[in-house]
Amino acid sequence: KKDINAVKVKDFNKVDIVCDLNGISNDPSSELNSKYTWDINYKSRLKFAKFAKKAGVKRYIFNSTCSVYGFNKKKVFENSEKNPLSTYAKANLAAEKEIYKLRNSSFKVNILRNSTLFGFSNTMRLDLVINIFVLNLINKKKIFIDGDGMQFRPFISVSDILKIYGKIISNNSFSSFICNLVSFNSTVKSIAYKTCKILKINNNNILFNDKFFDKRNYIVGSKNFKKIFGSNFKFSSFEKEILNLKKNILKHK
């Protein structure tokens, strides 16, 4: 437990697998100080990976983001053109490119491009769209959407991400790969309606902010997921995740 810039090669001694979850973690935070974001999310993460490789780590799992696709009219896959709009997305893309170059037969690199996460966890993010929707519906009985809500986003639950990490960590046979992690795609507006329905709250409680429009709009698929994790991988139920989220927000206040 230390700052990423204070890490030394010896900190990786006797470590077989590294899950790199470092970094300034969302678009607005990253824009507060874009130079610092580049230093941490690109330079420091690359140095972190190089230290891991030098110490003899066998597998490096890099937590990336589907934000690297930014705005795309066509459905995007792992090899599609990238169009990062924010400092967060640009720095992540730069880091994953350089870190993936480090891969070899003894240093496997797995780049995971996460969709927008949702669902309860012990260190919960409340800046994520579905999580904040549920929180606001509980506390304010209202949902606030930037723009018209017709922008598409890919989503995946925290519990699904955990299953995927579990599979990679427990299986030594995985080679290096880049993979989009997506359970489903939806417009933000549609997600708001579905969430209201599950929580039995009237759709009239959805409010739109016309003064701000979120330019990020992309539908994500994966050409690699089934090949890597098999066609029988079962993603969690959206309704079950929303109800669990509500239960735990109330429980933990």
C-alpha positions as CSV (number, residue, x, y, z in Angstrom):
1,K,0.0,0.0,0.0
2,K,1.9,3.0,-1.3
3,D,1.8,5.7,-3.9
4,I,2.4,4.3,-7.4
5,N,5.4,6.6,-7.8
6,A,7.0,5.2,-4.7
7,V,6.9,1.6,-5.9
8,K,10.2,-0.2,-6.5
9,V,11.1,-3.3,-8.4
10,K,11.6,-5.2,-5.1
11,D,7.9,-4.6,-4.3
12,F,7.1,-7.2,-7.0
13,N,9.3,-9.9,-5.5
14,K,7.5,-13.3,-5.2
15,V,4.5,-11.9,-7.0
16,D,3.1,-14.0,-9.9
17,I,0.2,-11.9,-11.1
18,V,-0.4,-8.1,-11.0
19,C,-3.8,-6.6,-11.4
20,D,-3.1,-3.0,-12.4
21,L,-6.1,-0.9,-11.0
22,N,-4.0,2.3,-10.7
23,G,-4.9,5.7,-11.9
24,I,-7.1,8.8,-11.7
25,S,-10.4,7.0,-12.4
26,N,-12.9,9.1,-14.4
27,D,-13.3,11.8,-17.0
28,P,-14.1,14.8,-14.8
29,S,-11.4,14.0,-12.2
30,S,-8.8,13.6,-15.0
31,E,-9.6,17.1,-16.4
32,L,-8.9,18.8,-13.0
33,N,-5.2,18.5,-13.7
34,S,-4.6,16.9,-17.1
35,K,-0.8,17.0,-16.7
36,Y,-1.0,15.1,-13.4
37,T,-3.4,12.6,-15.1
38,W,-0.9,11.9,-17.9
39,D,1.9,11.5,-15.3
40,I,-0.1,8.9,-13.3
41,N,-2.3,7.2,-15.9
42,Y,0.4,6.9,-18.6
43,K,4.0,7.4,-17.3
44,S,3.6,5.9,-13.9
45,R,1.5,2.9,-15.0
46,L,4.0,2.1,-17.8
47,K,6.9,2.3,-15.2
48,F,4.8,0.1,-12.9
49,A,4.5,-2.5,-15.6
50,K,8.2,-2.4,-16.5
51,F,9.1,-2.9,-12.8
52,A,6.7,-5.9,-12.7
53,K,8.3,-7.5,-15.7
54,K,11.8,-6.9,-14.4
55,A,10.9,-8.6,-11.1
56,G,9.7,-11.7,-12.9
57,V,5.9,-11.3,-12.7
58,K,4.4,-13.8,-15.1
59,R,1.0,-12.1,-15.8
60,Y,0.0,-8.5,-16.0
61,I,-3.7,-7.7,-16.1
62,F,-4.2,-4.1,-17.2
63,N,-7.5,-2.4,-16.2
64,S,-8.4,-0.2,-19.2
65,T,-11.6,1.3,-20.5
66,C,-14.1,1.3,-23.4
67,S,-13.8,5.1,-23.2
68,V,-10.9,4.7,-25.7
69,Y,-13.6,4.5,-28.4
70,G,-15.1,7.9,-27.4
71,F,-17.5,8.7,-30.2
72,N,-18.2,6.2,-32.9
73,K,-21.2,5.8,-35.2
74,K,-20.5,2.2,-35.9
75,K,-20.4,-0.7,-33.4
76,V,-16.8,-0.9,-32.2
77,F,-14.6,-4.0,-31.6
78,E,-11.1,-4.5,-30.3
79,N,-9.5,-3.6,-33.6
80,S,-11.9,-0.7,-34.4
81,E,-10.6,2.9,-34.7
82,K,-10.1,4.6,-31.3
83,N,-11.4,8.0,-30.7
84,P,-10.7,9.0,-27.1
85,L,-12.3,12.3,-26.1
86,S,-11.0,12.9,-22.6
87,T,-7.6,13.0,-20.9
88,Y,-8.6,9.9,-19.0
89,A,-9.3,7.9,-22.2
90,K,-6.2,9.3,-24.1
91,A,-3.8,8.4,-21.2
92,N,-5.3,5.0,-20.8
93,L,-5.0,4.2,-24.5
94,A,-1.4,5.4,-24.5
95,A,-0.5,3.3,-21.5
96,E,-2.2,0.1,-22.8
97,K,-0.4,0.4,-26.2
98,E,3.0,0.7,-24.5
99,I,2.4,-2.0,-21.9
100,Y,1.1,-4.4,-24.5
101,K,4.4,-4.1,-26.3
102,L,6.1,-5.5,-23.2
103,R,4.5,-8.9,-23.6
104,N,6.5,-12.0,-24.3
105,S,6.3,-15.8,-23.5
106,S,7.2,-15.2,-19.9
107,F,5.3,-11.9,-19.3
108,K,1.7,-12.3,-20.4
109,V,-0.3,-9.0,-20.7
110,N,-4.1,-9.0,-20.6
111,I,-5.7,-5.7,-21.5
112,L,-9.3,-5.5,-20.2
113,R,-11.3,-2.7,-21.7
114,N,-14.1,-2.4,-19.2
115,S,-17.5,-1.0,-20.0
116,T,-19.2,1.4,-17.6
117,L,-19.4,-0.5,-14.3
118,F,-22.4,-0.8,-12.0
119,G,-23.4,-2.8,-9.0
120,F,-22.6,-2.9,-5.3
121,S,-19.1,-3.3,-3.9
122,N,-17.4,-2.5,-0.6
123,T,-15.6,0.4,-2.2
124,M,-18.4,1.7,-4.3
125,R,-18.1,4.3,-7.0
126,L,-21.0,6.7,-7.0
127,D,-19.9,8.7,-10.0
128,L,-21.0,5.9,-12.3
129,V,-24.3,6.4,-14.1
130,I,-26.4,3.4,-13.0
131,N,-25.1,3.6,-9.4
132,I,-25.9,7.3,-9.1
133,F,-29.4,6.7,-10.7
134,V,-30.2,4.2,-8.0
135,L,-28.8,6.4,-5.2
136,N,-30.8,9.4,-6.5
137,L,-34.0,7.4,-6.8
138,I,-33.7,6.2,-3.2
139,N,-32.7,9.6,-1.7
140,K,-34.4,12.2,-4.0
141,K,-37.0,10.1,-5.9
142,K,-35.5,11.6,-9.1
143,I,-33.0,10.9,-11.9
144,F,-31.0,13.6,-13.6
145,I,-29.7,13.0,-17.2
146,D,-27.2,15.2,-19.1
147,G,-28.5,15.9,-22.6
148,D,-31.4,13.9,-24.2
149,G,-30.1,10.6,-22.9
150,M,-29.9,9.1,-26.4
151,Q,-26.2,8.5,-26.1
152,F,-25.3,4.8,-26.1
153,R,-23.0,3.2,-23.5
154,P,-21.7,-0.3,-22.9
155,F,-22.3,-1.7,-19.3
156,I,-21.0,-4.6,-17.2
157,S,-21.6,-5.4,-13.5
158,V,-18.8,-5.5,-10.9
159,S,-19.7,-9.1,-10.2
160,D,-19.2,-10.0,-13.8
161,I,-15.8,-8.3,-13.8
162,L,-14.8,-10.3,-10.7
163,K,-15.8,-13.6,-12.4
164,I,-13.6,-12.6,-15.4
165,Y,-10.6,-11.7,-13.2
166,G,-11.1,-15.0,-11.4
167,K,-11.0,-16.9,-14.6
168,I,-7.8,-15.2,-15.8
169,I,-6.0,-15.5,-12.4
170,S,-6.9,-19.2,-12.0
171,N,-5.9,-20.3,-15.6
172,N,-2.2,-20.3,-16.5
173,S,-3.0,-21.2,-20.1
174,F,-4.3,-17.7,-21.1
175,S,-1.9,-16.0,-23.6
176,S,-1.7,-12.2,-24.0
177,F,-4.8,-10.6,-25.3
178,I,-6.8,-7.4,-25.6
179,C,-10.5,-7.8,-24.9
180,N,-13.6,-5.6,-24.6
181,L,-15.7,-6.5,-21.5
182,V,-19.4,-5.7,-22.2
183,S,-22.6,-7.3,-20.9
184,F,-25.0,-5.1,-22.8
185,N,-25.3,-1.8,-24.6
186,S,-28.1,0.7,-23.9
187,T,-29.0,4.4,-24.2
188,V,-28.7,6.3,-20.9
189,K,-32.4,7.1,-21.2
190,S,-33.4,3.5,-21.6
191,I,-31.4,2.5,-18.6
192,A,-33.2,5.2,-16.6
193,Y,-36.6,3.9,-17.6
194,K,-35.6,0.3,-16.8
195,T,-34.2,1.3,-13.4
196,C,-37.4,3.2,-12.6
197,K,-39.5,0.2,-13.5
198,I,-37.5,-2.2,-11.3
199,L,-37.7,0.2,-8.4
200,K,-41.4,0.9,-9.1
201,I,-40.9,4.7,-9.5
202,N,-42.8,6.8,-12.0
203,N,-40.9,7.8,-15.3
204,N,-42.0,11.4,-14.7
205,N,-39.2,11.5,-12.1
206,I,-36.6,11.4,-14.9
207,L,-35.3,15.0,-15.5
208,F,-33.1,16.1,-18.4
209,N,-30.4,18.8,-18.4
210,D,-30.5,20.5,-21.8
211,K,-27.6,22.8,-21.0
212,F,-25.0,20.0,-21.0
213,F,-24.6,17.3,-23.6
214,D,-22.4,14.3,-23.1
215,K,-20.5,13.7,-26.4
216,R,-19.5,10.1,-25.6
217,N,-21.6,7.8,-27.7
218,Y,-20.5,4.2,-28.7
219,I,-21.9,0.7,-28.9
220,V,-19.3,-2.0,-28.0
221,G,-19.0,-5.6,-29.1
222,S,-16.2,-8.1,-28.7
223,K,-14.7,-10.5,-31.2
224,N,-12.4,-11.9,-28.6
225,F,-14.6,-12.5,-25.5
226,K,-16.2,-15.8,-26.6
227,K,-12.9,-17.1,-27.9
228,I,-11.2,-16.4,-24.6
229,F,-13.9,-17.0,-22.0
230,G,-16.2,-19.4,-23.8
231,S,-19.7,-19.0,-25.1
232,N,-21.2,-20.3,-21.9
233,F,-20.2,-17.3,-19.8
234,K,-23.3,-16.1,-18.0
235,F,-23.6,-12.4,-17.3
236,S,-25.6,-11.3,-14.2
237,S,-29.2,-10.2,-14.4
238,F,-29.7,-6.5,-14.6
239,E,-32.8,-6.6,-12.4
240,K,-31.0,-8.7,-9.7
241,E,-28.1,-6.2,-9.7
242,I,-30.3,-3.2,-9.3
243,L,-32.3,-4.7,-6.4
244,N,-29.0,-5.8,-4.7
245,L,-27.7,-2.2,-5.2
246,K,-30.8,-0.7,-3.6
247,K,-30.7,-3.2,-0.7
248,N,-27.1,-2.4,0.1
249,I,-27.3,1.3,-0.3
250,L,-30.1,1.3,2.2
251,K,-28.2,-1.1,4.5
252,H,-25.0,0.8,4.5
253,K,-26.7,4.3,4.3
